Each structure stands twice: as structure tokens, then as C-alpha cells.
Amino acid sequence: MSTDPSTTAEWQALQAHADKVRDTHLRDLFAADPQRGERLTGQVADLHVDYSKNRVTDETLSLLIALAERVGLRRQIEAMFAGEHINTSEDRAVLHTALRVPRDFQLTVDGQNVVADVHEVLDRMAAFAERVRSGEWRGHTGKPIRTVVNIGIGGSDLGPVMAYEALKAYRDTDITCRFVSNIDPTDLYDKTHDLDPETTLFVVVSKTFSTLETLTNAKEARRWLLEKLGADESAVAKHFVAVSTSEQRVRDFGIDPANMFGFWDWVGGRYSYDSAVGLSLMLAIGPERFREMLDGFHAVDEHFRATPIERNLPALMGLLNVWYNNFLGAQTHAVLPYSQYLHRFPAYLQQLTMESLGKSVRADGTPVTYQTGEIFWGEPGTNGQHAFYQLLHQGTKLVPADFIGFSEPNHDIDAMHDLFMSNFFAQTAALAFGKTKEEIEAEGTPAEVVPHKVMPGNRPTTSILAPKLTPATLGQLVALYEHITFTEGMIWGIDPFDQWGVELGKVMANQLAPLLTGEKPLDAAPDPSTRRLIELYRSQRGRA
Ligand SMILES: O=P(O)(O)OC[C@H]1O[C@](O)(CO)[C@@H](O)[C@@H]1O
């Protein structure tokens, strides 16, 4: 049975400490230590991380580090990098870090030369991407590809689309990508109805190649293509490629394995866009920039693997999340990128963190008696400022937030970027230090309005500042959050690499589909509420 962290002396010391410091204000912490803004910072690759505006003292940090040592975080990190089967409920290694190692790295896992396999696929992807980008790869009627449609869902969509949007400034070809994920037919319709089938390439991405949404969309896309081209099945080879771990299922679908790019069961879906799952991204930005992104990931991996916990930024950020979640009662965590290009980053992080950490039993199956995964959410600044920041500043909820910004813009217009980033700095300062009653009164504010204008402050933030949003810094950011997630999972003793909780709904959807069409009677509904809803649905669709 694994250690219940909440029964350890280290956890209990944190609980006692939380009671002591709960009301300590960031104003006082900064006043007591003028060096705090420099001391509580660190650098990982290009990312400057300032965690000084968190509600922690040096003692808090030492206690959190002691908890990490107690649960064996260092040992767990080594186990992950070595390819041990740390995904216990699926008995699998967890080796997304191997996807970004340089060619000369040595890593053999379960008898497999992992590095050689990774680079073999990367080389095939690069060769294919060059052919498509140069126009050498032609569609069935001899025309070059202009649009790539990625069909996938979850990890087979969120990573590629997030990175495609993030690296917009680095797309340098005539190729544009679209992403179809939802089984809502409007998604496929919307993304294909105005396309020229002669110049369209579908990349069907599914780790399992059994996901209902993806296979349904892919079949429809194939039907659309053949119908529009007026062609037979032979056209599929020029317009469909697959990314999967299952060669047999790809073959069964009708895609030639020669047009398949593989990966391995030791890559979780939400940890996969730096594998062949990122093929659409590579088609858009080219193999060289894709490689730069992988190097960015790797730089943070090396930091996470080799740096003592007291200076290990992903570990420290993970521990801060544990602090708020388990000792100060926070329920959610905001991620606020000051970059419009990162507008899908919070959605991407939702899968990474919430599919990983939304568990209520430990790895050995025993129930947890403490809070696990927090709710991650966010929107780019400054848009969020005009929507939900009011609650961050004056609401009753504690919402720790990460601010992510870049000194150099990807495109600037006059001094807009300076104005933009001044909001980043202003918000984090306002959240931390607020504005007191006395300061507001001194401005001559009418007495009855004063309480409404008081800004309590003491709202914790971590600032991540990088020189510029590039393929490398994007890779660094993603690896940072992967390892933050890992750290939290290890502290709580859960398996952050499985996702059994999504299965039941999938099975039930398959069982219910014939009730919606009328092929099965309503009596087969699982409960009276669902029966009534389906009955209404059927009548609104004109079905008896
Ligand atoms: O890549 P696949 O096998 O189609 O799975 C898609 C997604 O579905 C999930 O299994 C959840 O339903 C995710 O973990 C995964 O990223």
C-alpha cells in the first residue's frame, strides 16, 4: 500500500503552519524582505519564473520540499525518466520525455531502443512534411496540398491545435491547417464545406484508432472526398495519412500503413503532441522549427531531472499548487497567457492537468482522504481582465493564477506591446498588494463608496516571463506544466497517466444511440430522467 501523504508528519506540519500563516499578507512579506522579489525567482531555459507573489514564507517552502522528499519525488522522477512502469493501472512506462531526446541519447526500455525508434519516426515525418510543403506530394488529380485537416480529439487534437495557433508567426508555407474534433456534425461540415478536395490532406490522429468521434469523422471525410472527386478508393492514399499506435486498425480503416506514422503505448494522449501526433503542426511550421520545439521541451526535462527540489521550478510550482489546494482551500487555478496566440493554451492545460489529476483513489486503489486535482481554467489577458478578473480581485474565492508573458512581441504595432505587457505587470501587482481603505479615503472617495473600492490584495500569482514566443519557448512551457502535473500527482500518490473515468460515458453513448434513432425501445433507457429526455428528443426530431 502506498503512503497516504496526509498521515505523514510533513503533511501535518504543513497543516499546522497553514493555520499560522493563513492571514499573512503579501504586503507584509514584501515589507519584511526587500530581496523577496529577487530571491523567490528562478530560471529554467528561457523562462524566468517569479514566484515571490505567492502566499508562502521560507518555512512554507521548506515544509513543502520536506513533503516532496518524504513521498519520494526525486525517486519518482528518476523512475519516469528511466522508463519504469509508473502508470501502474495500465502497467505502462511513461516516456513522453523520450520523444524529445537528442539522437545520441541512450535509452533502452523493455528491450526497445526507444531513441532510435523516436528518431526513425521523426525522420519519416520530416521527409513527408518536406514533400508536402515543397509541393512534391500531389493529390489524386496531381495538385499540391494547400489545406491539412487534422481529425482527432482530446490529446489528438488539443495539443496540435494549441501549438498551431501559438506558432502562427512561424508558419511559412501556403499550407493552412484546420482541426476537426467534435462528433457534432457541424464541426466537420464547417471545416470542409468550402474546401477543394483536390488540394486537401486529412491527417487522422488517434492513439487507439478506436475513438468514436475520430473514426466517424474520418469515415465521413473519406466519403466527402471520394464523392467530391468522383474517384474510387485509390484516391484515399493521396489524401489520407494516419497517426496511431495501432497499425492493424489503421489498415482496417483503409489507410495504407506506408502512410502511417506511429508512436507507442508509453506516450499518453495528453502528453503526445511532440510525437507524430504533431504531424499537422510540422506540416505548418516545418521540421526544423518542430525540432527547435522539441529542444525546448528537452531543456526543461533536463532541469526537472537533474535539479534539486529547492531550485527545481516545475517541482516548486507543483508544490505551490498543492499548498493552495490542500492547505489554503483553493478549488481552482487560473492560467492567464498574455499572448493572443496562446488562446488555446488553457484548454490544452485542462486536459493535461484535469485528465491527469482528477482521481479519487491512490495508485494502489485506496481512496484519498484529501483534495486532488484543481480546476484549471483561463483566457488570454487582457480579454479576461474585462470579464472575470473582478472576481479575482474582490471576490470571496482564492484563485491562484499563473501569468505568462513575453518581452518581445511576434508582431508589434506602434507601442501596443508595451501597453499590453504593462497590463500584465499591473494586474499581478494589484492582485498582490491591492489598495487599502486608507489609500482610497485619502483620494476623497465618498464614505459609502469606500468599501466597494477597497482592493484586498493578497491574491497569489506566479509570473512566467520569456523573451519571445518561439517554438522553443512553447516547448519549454508545455514541459513545465507536464512536470508540474507530475509533481502534484506524485505528492497525492495517484496515477496521473490513466483516465478510466472517461470510459463509462463512452460505453453508454454507444448503448443509447439506437434509442435515439428508434431502433431500440425507450424501455432500454437506463433511468426515468434519461428516458424522458430521449423521448422528447425523438418527438422533436419527428420520430415516434
Ligand atoms: O487518441 P485517441 O485514442 O483517439 O484518444 C483521444 C482521447 O480520448 C481520451 O482517451 C479520453 O477520452 C484521451 O485520453 C485521449 O487523448
The ligand as a MOL file (V3000), in Angstrom:
LIG
                    3D

  0  0  0     0  0            999 V3000
M  V30 BEGIN CTAB
M  V30 COUNTS 16 16 0 0 0
M  V30 BEGIN ATOM
M  V30 1 O -6.0930 9.3770 -29.4900 0
M  V30 2 P -7.3320 8.5930 -29.1710 0
M  V30 3 O -7.0430 7.1460 -28.8810 0
M  V30 4 O -8.3470 8.7460 -30.2700 0
M  V30 5 O -7.9440 9.1800 -27.8510 0
M  V30 6 C -8.3930 10.5030 -27.7820 0
M  V30 7 C -8.5660 10.9660 -26.3700 0
M  V30 8 O -9.5340 10.1840 -25.7030 0
M  V30 9 C -9.1640 10.0040 -24.3490 0
M  V30 10 O -8.8370 8.6700 -24.1690 0
M  V30 11 C -10.2630 10.3990 -23.3960 0
M  V30 12 O -11.5000 10.0160 -23.8430 0
M  V30 13 C -7.9610 10.9070 -24.1440 0
M  V30 14 O -7.1410 10.4960 -23.1320 0
M  V30 15 C -7.3470 10.8640 -25.4900 0
M  V30 16 O -6.4280 11.9120 -25.6780 0
M  V30 END ATOM
M  V30 BEGIN BOND
M  V30 1 2 1 2
M  V30 2 1 2 3
M  V30 3 1 2 4
M  V30 4 1 2 5
M  V30 5 1 5 6
M  V30 6 1 6 7
M  V30 7 1 7 8
M  V30 8 1 7 15
M  V30 9 1 8 9
M  V30 10 1 9 10
M  V30 11 1 9 11
M  V30 12 1 9 13
M  V30 13 1 11 12
M  V30 14 1 13 14
M  V30 15 1 13 15
M  V30 16 1 15 16
M  V30 END BOND
M  V30 END CTAB
M  END
